[in-house]
Amino acid sequence: MTEFIEECIELLNEEWPKSINIRRISIQKTLNNKPPLSIILLEKENKLIGHARLCPLPQNENGCWIESVVVWKNLRGKGFGRTLMKGVEMCAKEFGFKEFV
């Protein structure tokens, strides 16, 4: 996912403006093989469509929260957000989470 960091920063900042450096640090903290992790949705041509973040709930080992779910504005209304959320939920289940917030 490292090759998509700058594009993820742009996508996230389009929806929720933040300092680029703070956003980069935040994304780098989620470049993991287990939560907290960023999940991205790509087209066949490896073009970024959307981003979501999956984080464990500290007080509940069975729970996680899903945040920063966003799709490019020009691609909204086409079902990509639904596809992204299905992927995030499948990923969460693979990590053993049973509750989503």
MOVENMO-V866781 format. One record per residue. N is the residue number from 1. RES is the residue in one letter. SS is DSSP state (H for helix, E for strand, C for the rest). PSI is psi in degrees with one decimal (NA if undefined). OMEGA is omega in whole degrees, -180 to 180 (* if undefined). Layout:
((N | RES | SS | PSI | OMEGA) (N | RES | SS | PSI | OMEGA))
This chain:
((1 | M | C | -13.8 | -176) (2 | T | H | -30.1 | 180) (3 | E | H | -9.6 | -180) (4 | F | H | 5.8 | -177) (5 | I | H | -51.0 | -176) (6 | E | H | -39.7 | 179) (7 | E | H | -37.5 | 176) (8 | C | H | -40.8 | 177) (9 | I | H | -46.3 | -180) (10 | E | H | -45.1 | 180) (11 | L | H | -49.5 | -180) (12 | L | H | -40.7 | -179) (13 | N | H | -23.4 | 175) (14 | E | H | -36.0 | -179) (15 | E | H | -43.0 | -177) (16 | W | C | 86.5 | -176) (17 | P | C | 135.8 | 179) (18 | K | C | 163.6 | 174) (19 | S | C | 136.8 | 180) (20 | I | H | -40.7 | -180) (21 | N | H | -42.4 | 178) (22 | I | H | -42.0 | 179) (23 | R | H | -42.8 | -180) (24 | R | H | -45.2 | 179) (25 | I | H | -43.4 | 180) (26 | S | H | -45.4 | 180) (27 | I | H | -41.6 | -179) (28 | Q | H | -29.1 | 178) (29 | K | C | -13.8 | -178) (30 | T | C | 14.8 | 176) (31 | L | C | 65.0 | -174) (32 | N | C | 167.8 | 174) (33 | N | C | -0.8 | 177) (34 | K | C | 159.1 | -178) (35 | P | C | 144.4 | 4) (36 | P | C | 135.2 | 179) (37 | L | E | 152.5 | 175) (38 | S | E | 143.4 | 178) (39 | I | E | 132.3 | 180) (40 | I | E | 152.1 | 176) (41 | L | E | 127.4 | -178) (42 | L | E | 150.5 | 170) (43 | E | C | 172.6 | 179) (44 | K | C | -33.3 | -178) (45 | E | C | 16.7 | -178) (46 | N | C | 36.9 | 174) (47 | K | C | 133.8 | -179) (48 | L | E | 130.6 | 176) (49 | I | E | -44.4 | -175) (50 | G | E | 171.9 | -176) (51 | H | E | 146.8 | 172) (52 | A | E | 158.1 | 179) (53 | R | E | 135.9 | 179) (54 | L | E | 123.2 | -177) (55 | C | E | 139.8 | 176) (56 | P | E | 150.2 | 173) (57 | L | E | 120.3 | -176) (58 | P | C | -34.3 | -176) (59 | Q | C | 3.1 | -177) (60 | N | E | 102.8 | -176) (61 | E | E | -17.5 | 178) (62 | N | E | -4.5 | -174) (63 | G | E | 155.1 | 175) (64 | C | E | 161.9 | 173) (65 | W | E | 148.9 | -179) (66 | I | E | 125.7 | -176) (67 | E | E | 174.8 | 177) (68 | S | E | 42.7 | 178) (69 | V | E | 118.6 | -176) (70 | V | E | 145.2 | 176) (71 | V | E | 146.0 | 177) (72 | W | C | 139.4 | -176) (73 | K | H | -39.8 | -178) (74 | N | H | -6.7 | 180) (75 | L | H | 4.2 | -179) (76 | R | C | 154.7 | 179) (77 | G | C | 10.7 | -178) (78 | K | C | 7.8 | 177) (79 | G | C | 0.4 | -179) (80 | F | H | -37.4 | 178) (81 | G | H | -42.0 | 178) (82 | R | H | -43.9 | 179) (83 | T | H | -43.3 | 179) (84 | L | H | -46.5 | -179) (85 | M | H | -38.2 | 176) (86 | K | H | -41.9 | 178) (87 | G | H | -41.0 | 179) (88 | V | H | -44.2 | 180) (89 | E | H | -39.2 | 176) (90 | M | H | -42.8 | 179) (91 | C | H | -44.5 | 180) (92 | A | H | -43.1 | 179) (93 | K | H | -37.3 | 178) (94 | E | H | -29.8 | 178) (95 | F | C | 3.0 | 176) (96 | G | C | 8.5 | 178) (97 | F | C | 138.3 | -180) (98 | K | C | -17.2 | -179) (99 | E | E | 133.8 | 180) (100 | F | E | 134.1 | 177) (101 | V | C | NA | *))
